[in-house]
């Protein structure tokens, strides 16, 4: 199984790639287009452009914060420690995004006041008395949707790393060469290790990591039942 190809959502969230930022812009344009179509208010190019820019900045900030908070989550997705860790980090992520959204919005409004030559001293008053409620509702909805998607990505990533770890364990092979007999320990698909006794006439040429096919039978050897290998082939 190859783990070089990740799912498309993970690729979009990778801010080191140009298409990630293009995707954020497209999401912003589609969101604004949807609200313009469903809203009966008069269309204003300047206002809608400002909203597009604001959404892009939100997305960039939220994804950046999530990338810092949700890294190194571990691989044991079923453990209580993993659930505790992801819950705590989710709460930190939610709070950090909420605070950053507030700062971004106030800076955005401050720039708007400066462009329109408005009284900057009224910014906080207007925000608290007229803008806070709609801003709070839309921000909570956006954060909730984004958080669910990011948690899903992190969970799937942890599952992928857990499968990769099990595959690496499965590939382990142990070979002990003695003068006339070899002892092999082979990891099966359930990552269970079984011992195989192989009588030989010459040194066996196997290395750690080799895939092998063993033909033999169970017999008593040195007081206990062992798998006696009659033939071992590298596959």
KAHUHU-V329689 format. One record per run of one state. SS is the DSSP state (alpha for helix, beta for strand, coil for the rest). FROM is the first residue (numbers start at 1). LEN is the number of residues. Records with the same first field share a line. If there is no record, write none. Layout:
SS->FROM-LEN, FROM-LEN
This chain:
coil->1-7, 13-5, 39-6, 70-10, 116-4, 171-2, 178-3, 188-5, 200-12, 222-2, 235-1
alpha->8-5, 18-21, 45-25, 80-36, 120-51
beta->173-5, 181-7, 193-7, 212-10, 224-11
